[in-house]
Amino acid sequence: MAVSYPTPVYSHAGRGEFSEVYEPAEDSFLLIDALEKDAECVFRSWLWLWSGVGIFVICAWSFSFVHVSLSNLKYICTDVNAAAAKCTAKTASCNSVPLQPVITNLVGSSGIEAAWAGGERGREVLDRFLPVVPQLLSKKGLFYLITIIENNPDEIISILGKSGLMGEVCLSTRAGNERLSVLRFMWSKET
Ligand SMILES: C[S@@+](CC[C@H](N)C(=O)[O-])C[C@H]1O[C@@H](n2cnc3c(N)ncnc32)[C@H](O)[C@@H]1O
């Protein structure tokens, strides 16, 4: 029987002290859809980068919680924007999820502009992070990444492919002028 997962509560987003936090949009929801499709995989540990309001941290938590007891779940989520980290913490508490976001800065500014100004091809932050992915991903782990076409998803797949990570588009859609794709990476069998 199909399991149904609760929709996260995040009515505090986009207003007051959280007005400078990127609100969930088509890209966020596409990523949630991709994770829900894979929800039968048992995920014990998650690292969430750039959590924003934090709704998919909550979704991922509820997908995992079906299979794994709380004491065996390991979660870390980060954002550079202190308001976003606080907003994720609030989203977590509204949804009864134990979570303490970490404020980190991979590169760049820390305000709302960091939510959309990714530098050339939108890859400034990502290109610093890609070399670290093979060091972080466990042998059975999955790495999901939401991209727009301007990020050149094929090139991202090729870059990580050189480290032995196999990538594919697991979901895509068009939202207005944007062509969104969720990429999913795993270790190839030979590595
Ligand atoms: C487009 S928003 C996406 C938020 C969330 N993932 C979602 O889909 O709703 C990107 C997030 O990345 C964060 N961010 C941007 N640059 C960053 C950096 N250098 N280090 C850490 N987080 C960063 C922003 O503050 C913002 O919350």
The ligand as an SDF file (V2000), in Angstrom:
LIG
                    3D

 27 29  0  0  0  0  0  0  0  0999 V2000
   17.5020   28.9640   -4.0810 C   0  0  0  0  0  0  0  0  0  0  0  0
   17.5710   28.8430   -2.3400 S   0  0  0  0  0  0  0  0  0  0  0  0
   16.9450   27.2070   -2.1230 C   0  0  0  0  0  0  0  0  0  0  0  0
   16.4430   26.9460   -0.7380 C   0  0  0  0  0  0  0  0  0  0  0  0
   15.8870   25.5390   -0.5450 C   0  0  0  0  0  0  0  0  0  0  0  0
   16.8710   24.5590   -0.9390 N   0  0  0  0  0  0  0  0  0  0  0  0
   14.6160   25.3720   -1.3330 C   0  0  0  0  0  0  0  0  0  0  0  0
   14.6190   24.7300   -2.4000 O   0  0  0  0  0  0  0  0  0  0  0  0
   13.5590   25.8710   -0.9080 O   0  0  0  0  0  0  0  0  0  0  0  0
   19.3170   28.6320   -2.0660 C   0  0  0  0  0  0  0  0  0  0  0  0
   19.7490   28.6380   -0.6020 C   0  0  0  0  0  0  0  0  0  0  0  0
   21.1690   28.4620   -0.5620 O   0  0  0  0  0  0  0  0  0  0  0  0
   21.7420   29.3300    0.3890 C   0  0  0  0  0  0  0  0  0  0  0  0
   23.1300   29.6240   -0.0270 N   0  0  0  0  0  0  0  0  0  0  0  0
   23.5160   30.4150   -1.0750 C   0  0  0  0  0  0  0  0  0  0  0  0
   24.8490   30.5100   -1.1240 N   0  0  0  0  0  0  0  0  0  0  0  0
   25.3410   29.7620   -0.1110 C   0  0  0  0  0  0  0  0  0  0  0  0
   26.6620   29.4800    0.3550 C   0  0  0  0  0  0  0  0  0  0  0  0
   27.6970   30.0310   -0.2090 N   0  0  0  0  0  0  0  0  0  0  0  0
   26.8120   28.6440    1.4070 N   0  0  0  0  0  0  0  0  0  0  0  0
   25.7220   28.0970    2.0250 C   0  0  0  0  0  0  0  0  0  0  0  0
   24.4350   28.3450    1.6470 N   0  0  0  0  0  0  0  0  0  0  0  0
   24.2540   29.1720    0.5810 C   0  0  0  0  0  0  0  0  0  0  0  0
   20.8420   30.5730    0.3520 C   0  0  0  0  0  0  0  0  0  0  0  0
   20.9190   31.3260    1.5440 O   0  0  0  0  0  0  0  0  0  0  0  0
   19.4560   29.9600    0.1030 C   0  0  0  0  0  0  0  0  0  0  0  0
   18.7540   29.7220    1.3030 O   0  0  0  0  0  0  0  0  0  0  0  0
  1  2  1  0
  2  3  1  0
  2 10  1  0
  3  4  1  0
  4  5  1  0
  5  6  1  0
  5  7  1  0
  7  8  2  0
  7  9  1  0
 10 11  1  0
 11 12  1  0
 11 26  1  0
 12 13  1  0
 13 14  1  0
 13 24  1  0
 14 15  1  0
 14 23  1  0
 15 16  2  0
 16 17  1  0
 17 18  1  0
 17 23  2  0
 18 19  1  0
 18 20  2  0
 20 21  1  0
 21 22  2  0
 22 23  1  0
 24 25  1  0
 24 26  1  0
 26 27  1  0
M  CHG  2   2   1   9  -1
M  END
$$$$
